[in-house]
């Protein structure tokens, strides 16, 4: 099991710098790695074409350097995409199009171990990130717990008529995270409100709001 650099930075309260790729080509990852500038590289699987073999090779390239790999997945089939991504070696998953607090809770559960303690949906699997083993050990369960779960809220249809919808959006995301993650999110909320951040209404009833919460 490879060390999760992004998780370690989060636990230490340190900032991280990443970049996003619309291409699955490993040579691009290597070029980025040689710069020595980035803590993680995010593959935009929501937009770019790929197959399962390419996910493995993307992560192999990332592991040549002191970086983590992150994958952005679309709403459906998010369970399949997220778990196969982690199996390939991605150490963080960004879930797009999270529309409710329950959506956020479901995303977190997808990437928590299937144990009585965690109550997640990620069971034992013999995929690339466990080679050469089958998983199921305490170390395996901890590695799954260490996967960085991110939820992105970009559509505010359910709160378009509420006053202070940015506060609601933040609360939706914060409620979905395990105990102990709220303090950083609360600090973010305070900073946004102090800056007077508020959504801009659109004729279609949506808001021009982009929010990502990371656990």
N, C-alpha and C positions, 0 to 999 in steps of 0.2 A: 504494500500500500504506500503510495507516494505522499510525502508531507504536503499539506494544504497551505500554501503560502498566504492566500487571501484570508483564510480563516485565522491564521496566526496574527496577521496584521489587525484584523478586527478585534481579536481578543486583547491585543496590546493597546488598543485605542489609537492605532496609527493610521494615517491616510494611505490610500493606495492609488496608483495611476494605471489606467488600462486604456486599451484602444479597441475599436470594433472593426470586424472584417466582414465584407459581403462575399468573400471568396473562401472556399474550403481548401485552397491550394497550400500544401505544407511549406513550400518555398517562401511564401509571403510571411508565414509565421517565423521561419528561420531568419528572414531579413529583419523583422521586428526584434527578435530575440538578440541579434547581434548588436543592436543599438544599446542594450543594457538599460533602457529607459523605463520599461514597463513591468508592472507587477502581475498583470493578467492580460489575456487576449480573449475577446468575446467574439464568438462566431454567431452571426445573425441567421440562424436556421429558419427564422420566421420568413425571411425574404429570399435567401440564396438556395440554389439547388445543391443537393448532397445525397449520399447514400451512406449506409452503415460502415462500409469499409473506409470511406473518407473521414468519418468521425474518428475512427481509430488512428488514422495517419495524422490528422490534425493534432490530436493529443500527443502522439509520439514526438512531433516536432516541438510542441510546447515544452515537453519534459526534457528536451536538450538544454533548456535554459532555466534560470531561477524565476519561473513564472507559473501561474495557474491558468487553466483554461475555463472559460465560462461560455455557456450556450444559451441563446435566447430562443424560446419555443413559443409557438402560437397556441391559441386557446384549445384547439383540438387537433390531434389526439395528444394532449399535453402529458398524460401519465406515461404513455408509451415513449414519447420523444424525450422526456426528462430522464426516465430511468435508463433508457438505452444510451443517452448522452453520458450519464454518470458511469455506466458500465464501460464506455469507451475511454473514460479518463477525465471527463470534465469535472471540475471541483466546485463549480457554481452554476446555478440555473436561474435565468431570468424568465419569469412567466409573464407573458404579454396579456393585455385585455382582461385584467382582473376587474370585475364589475360590482362585486359586493364583498362584505366581510366573510360570507360563507365561501365564496370563491377563493379568497386569500387563505382561509383555514384549510381548504382542500389542497391547495398548492403546497402548503407546508407539510401536510400529511403524506403527500406523494413521496417526499424525500426524507421521511423519518423511518427508522428501522421498524420492521414488523416484529416488535417485541411487546410483552405485556407492559413494560415500563414506558415505551414510546408511543405505542398505539398507531404506528405508521403503516404504510403500504409497501415499503421497500423490503422485499424478502431476500432470501439467499439466492445468489446468482453467480454462475461461473462465467464471468465476462472479463474483459481485458484488465480492468482495474484490480482484480483479485488474483491474477496469475502469479504463481502457479498454485492455486488453491481453489476451494469451493466456497469460501466465505463461511459465515455463521459463527465466527469466533467473536470474543469481546472486542478485539481490535477492529474487526470488520464492522461491527455495530457502531463503534465510535467513529470510524471513518465516514460512515453514512451520516451520523449526527453532525459531522464537521462540514458537510456539503453546505455551501453558502446559498441560502434560498432568498431570491429577490422577487418582489411582485411589483408590476408596473400598472399604475392607474392612469389611463389617458382618456377614458370616456366617462362622463359624469351624468349619464342619462337618468340614473336613479335618484340623483340629488339636484337636478336642474332647477327645482323650484324652492330649494332650501336656502335660507340665509346663511352665509358663511360656509359654503360648500367645501372650501379648501380644508377647514377644520374637520369637517365630517370625513373627507377623503383620508386625511391623516389618521383619524381615529379608526377607520375601517381597517387600514393596514396594520396599525399598532396592535389592535385587538387580536390579530391572527398570529402574532409572534409569541414565542415561548417567554415565560416569565424571566425578567432580567434584561430583555431587549428594549423595554419601553423607555428607559432613561435617555438613550441616545436619540430616539425618535421624538421624545418630548422636547429635547433641546432643539431639534430641527424645527418642530412646530413653533416654538417660541421665537426662533430666529425669523421664520417666515412671517409670523404675525407682526413682529416688531418692524419688519420692513414694509408692512402694509400690503403684502401680497394678496391678491384676490383674483378670482377667475374672470375672464372676459366672455360674456354671453354671446352665443351665435344664434342666428335665426332658427336653426334646426333644433334648438333646445340643448345643445351641447355646450361644454365649456372648453376654453383653450387652456387645459390644465395637464401638465405632465408631472407625474410623481412616481418615484421609485423608492421603495423601502427595502432595506437589506438586513437580513439576519444571518 
